[in-house]
Amino acid sequence: MLDFSLIYVNISFFTSVLSLILLFLIWRKRHVTGSKYMMVVALSVAIYNLAYALDYSATNTAMKVYWSKWEYLGLYNLLPGLFLFELDYFGIVQNIKRRNIVLLWVVPLLVVLMAWTNQYHGWIWSGFSEIDPGTNLMIYYHGPFYAFGIIFQYILIIILIFTLVQQWIKFKQRSFRHQIEVFITAITLPFLGNIIYLTDLNPLPGMDWTPIGSFFSVVLITLSITTFRFLDLIPVARDLVFSLIQDGIMVVDSQLRVIDWNPTLTQLIPKIPIIQGGSAQQIFRMLGIKNNPFENIHVSINFEIEITDPALRILDIMVSPLVRNKAFDGWLVIFDDETERRMANRALEKANKTLLQKLDEIEKLQIQLKEQAIRDPLTGLFNRRFFDEYLSNELIRSLRTDTPISLLMVDIDHFKSVNDRFGHDVGDQVLEMLGEILKTMFRKSDVSCRFGGEEFLILLPGLEHDQAFNRAEALRERFEQASRDAEFLYAQVTISIGISNYPLHADNTRDLFRIADRSLYQAKEQGRNRVCCFSDLKITT
């Protein structure tokens, strides 16, 4: 579903394009009375709506003000052109003098000049609000000359409508009256949109509803041309407008009957038969739309559908009510082909998802490789390279914070005989068993590693010597019990443990290792299956 701002910008662009098409058609019939003034009107509407679309799309104050100046160029040339067209087309004034034309344009030219030089005096816009990040709207605070221009325009609009009502009373032909009714409606809709913009009725402060009104005005004038031979442009207008518009267009009357459509629509829905006077609801049902899009005759609705026959196509559909002389007269249905853009977005989303998955896999692989680089593959404990680095960092921290740190060096007694008697598979199981005990028995802050062969190291940050001794003794007893319970062992296996401590024995990693190693040697000398601490309190290097 498209958001409101994009719909609004698209309507303004659509109105601008349609106005340029009408300008071309009127130029083709420039010999018709009043056509030169109507060309000014069409060009002014095109400039105004294009500038407003660019204004709405702009994301900074400078660009919004710049395009607002172009809006003034279109807006303040529109009404004088419309007024002169009315006078000329309906024969109210014969042979309009150039001097009167110049006089009529004095005020518009002054207002446009003030707008383009506003930065020097602030007479049109005295200031601007911050741009609303949600709606991209900016409120213009108006100066004194803005009110002068608005009063001039409103007076001109009132004169226009009053004169048209007089002409409606004067002309008895139904075709002329219909043209005048359309003309009055076309003038009134932007007028009402401008009133909403300037008053507290505006639901979105800063939103100018005049372009919406001009959209319906251009649509109404187009329908007037095709229905009531306005300026005698029926064959050219219908064919050019419908063939040049890239969107699918369908016109539905108030009885929900299809009265017209363009070739693009048949290309978008080739499997759906479109019949003159046929049911529009039936077409929507065949498209798989269950809800009735024609229920609301006051506001436009917008929705999206997907069709797969004969090929996948994504259509954004806008159903807009058509109002003529304040009376509901049918709907204009616009089918916008969003397939290419949506498929590109889906492909991009899929590519992004795949990329994220790949990045996640790479990240996991990197973590896995990092773990493999610092882990012993048999026991899952850290290896010596990691342990050496970790011990250095922990010792530095202990020196800085003056906290103790203990090191346990563990060796499996007579491990070579275990391998010789029971085989290397059993020896590996013994190593794995000790590794599992070390993983589950010690704190998260303790670090265990396989030092090499049957030797293991355990670092105990924050533990004094006697606390470390108790932990070591508990480890020895648990391993001894586990070896008794192990079904794969047929003999008792024990461990010997040597202890060193900072600050009791050493203040560097080298001496911590040496004292732990000597303590372990002392445990083996005393008969193994025991915990020992080197008898000297400090080693001399």
Secondary structure, 3 states (H helix, E strand, C coil): CCCHHHHHHHHHHHHHHHHHHHHHHHHHCCCCCCHHHHHHHHHHHHHHHHHHHHHHHCCCHHHHHHHHHHHHHHHHHHHHHHHHHHHHHCCCCCCCCHHHHHHHCHHHHHHHHHHHCHHHHCCCEEEECCCCCCCCCCCEEECHHHHHHHHHHHHHHHHHHHHHHHHHHHCCCHHHHHHHHHHHHHHHHHHHHHHHHHCCCCCCCCCCCHHHHHHHHHHHHHHHHHHHCHHHCHHHHHHHHHHHCCCEEEEEECCCEEEEECHHHHHHCCCCCCCCCCEHHHHHHHCCCCCCCCCCCCCCEEEEEEECCCCCEEEEEEEEEEEECCEEEEEEEEEEECHHHHHHHHHHHHHHHHHHHHHHHHHHHHHHHHHHHHECCCCCCECHHHHHHHHHHHHHHHHHHCCCEEEEEEEECCHHHHHHHHCHHHHHHHHHHHHHHHHHHCCCCCEEEEEECCEEEEEEECCCHHHHHHHHHHHHHHHHHHHHHCCCCCCCCCEEEEEEEECCCCCCHHHHHHHHHHHHHHHHHCCCCCEEECCCCCCCC
